[in-house]
Amino acid sequence: MTRLPGGSDDGLATERQPLVCAGCGAESEGPRPTWTCSVENGERRYFCDSCSRENLRAIEGRLDSAWW
């Protein structure tokens, strides 16, 4: 089962970190259903709606964000 960081399974109270857009640096306090999550070189990268829309073809073509 996949778990997000900051889950409550371990019994420790942890504070969730805000999501930061890997493209423009925008921050979000909670999960955003319109943001895009990409796994590049084993690392999760999140992109805001604006960056996702601007680079939709590159995302669908599975290009790493370094190419956009």
C-alpha positions, 0 to 999 in steps of 0.5 A, a space after each residue: 500500500 502506498 502512503 503519503 508522507 506524514 501519515 498517522 500509521 506510526 503513532 507519531 503526530 507529524 505536521 504535513 509539509 505544504 506542497 511546492 510547485 516544482 515549476 514556479 514555486 507556488 505553495 499549497 497548504 493541503 492536497 490539491 486535486 488539480 495539481 499534477 504529481 510526477 515521479 522523476 528519477 524516483 522523486 515525486 514532483 508536484 506541479 500547480 494547475 498553471 504549470 500543468 496546463 502550460 506543459 500538458 503536451 510535454 507531460 503527456 509525452 512523459 518528458 522530464 520537467 528539465 526538458 520543458 
